[in-house]
Amino acid sequence: MAAANAPITMKEILTLPSIGINPQFINFTHVTMESDKYICVRETAPQNSVVIIDMNMPMQPLRRPITADSALMNPNTRILALKAQLPGTTQDHLQIFNIELKTKVKSYQMPEQVVFWKWISPQKLALVTQTAVYHWSIEGESEPVKMFERSANLANNQIINYKCDPNEKWLVLIGIAPGAPERPQLVKGNMQLFSVDQQRSQALEAHSASFATFKVPGNESPSTLISFATKTFNAGQITSKLHVIELGAQPGKPSFSKKQADLFFPPDFADDFPVSMQISQKYGLIYVITKQGLLFVYDLETASAIYRNRISPDPIFLTTEASSMGGFYAINRRGQVLLSTVNEATIIPFISGQLNNLELAVNLAKRGNLPGAENLVVQRFQELFSQTKYKEAAELAAESPQGILRTQETVAKFQSVPVQAGQTPPLLQYFGTLLTRGKLNAFESLELSRLVVNQNKKNLLENWLAEDKLECSEELGDLVK
């Protein structure tokens, strides 16, 4: 396992055999995990049952006598989706149950077989058949709605994943197919990216993909990004890449310039390939997980490689995002349920020290509000100040990790800058930057209030107080009086 100063920590949360799951059922067709809340296991022996494991109390699994070909727990609530083929037909019977209320929420007879399905939100299921992809809302009486036809590159593929961006405007379907005759172990990955607005598909080679949102500087609307990992075998050469691309760039606005990076597989992992990707919005990190248990960690903004390690000695067949922790869960064939998270104490020193990437260390520290970049941030602030780049310095101070630059010294520094006629005083620029990001602390509130009272702009004070932008203190009260 990883060393103590590694930037990513791994821990075993539980093993499925320890709660009575037979190893023969620990695989892609029997185990589902749609979010960090529940794991669902379908057993067919000694009798048919569905086991629901609540991650808040994993040692108390709930077993129900249910016969189904697939079972998915809702990402948020105790609602179970079941799928079973009608005997002697190619039709699938879909049912949704509320476990708490012991009631059926909804059911539907699908005229063709569903080869893959998953929850894409707490209200909606995606259903993939041999020919098309449907979305089915669990609310109201609605039937599944066809989103798009499957493209030719996915014919005869095993579908392993389906995802959509938060606005459900971009959809991606991923399948795998047998590898080239001379490299049968290295399976081929195929993906179909579909734009709902343009009603258009794009076929690409990729094993795993994920969507993210990202704020490009100078653009107030977040951009939608897709990242995907590829490993291809052409003319005897293996190429492994990670791509990050903006989808549907906003006309006339700053856009995200596309990035790509190499995925370096060690020699004894020549036939290994990515099976899943999770993106942490909390830290802006991309996690690529391979079948043989390797983890690659990249920065979303720059596609810079941060870390690689083997996190599981057994093949991994399932991962899901652990969004509140900014990490992910992975389940391997041995039945270990592993949780991977950022080691907040070490990741910034690791990036600045081992990788010697100071810019990335500062950016990640700001983004994830992480410790370890204090000296770097202060140093960068001094540099910007000495270059009279007051606007950039103000932004850095406003975003400084854990507020380390939100001090009286910083205010005094901006106060000491001579004001040029007809220009906004740097101190006001600083406070303006802070106000767009949230609330001022007590002494910042006092200094800003002094400024506006001296300029007789009391209406500004009233607005800020009404918007809860200032921290109230006795001194501020006296001043306002």
NORZIWO-V766904 format. One record per helix or strand. SS is the DSSP state (alpha for helix, beta for strand). FROM is the first residue (numbers start at 0). TO is the last residue. If there is no record, write none. Layout:
ss={SS | SS}
from={FROM | FROM}
to={TO | TO}
This chain:
ss={beta | alpha | alpha | beta | beta | beta | beta | beta | beta | beta | beta | beta | beta | beta | beta | alpha | beta | beta | alpha | beta | beta | beta | beta | beta | beta | alpha | beta | beta | beta | beta | beta | alpha | beta | beta | alpha | alpha | alpha | alpha | alpha | alpha | alpha | alpha | alpha | alpha}
from={7 | 15 | 22 | 30 | 37 | 48 | 61 | 69 | 78 | 91 | 102 | 113 | 123 | 131 | 144 | 151 | 157 | 169 | 180 | 187 | 199 | 207 | 222 | 236 | 258 | 266 | 273 | 284 | 293 | 304 | 315 | 322 | 326 | 335 | 346 | 357 | 373 | 389 | 400 | 407 | 425 | 441 | 457 | 473}
to={14 | 18 | 24 | 31 | 42 | 53 | 63 | 72 | 84 | 97 | 109 | 120 | 128 | 136 | 148 | 153 | 163 | 176 | 182 | 194 | 203 | 213 | 233 | 246 | 261 | 268 | 279 | 289 | 298 | 309 | 321 | 324 | 331 | 341 | 352 | 367 | 385 | 398 | 402 | 414 | 436 | 453 | 465 | 479}
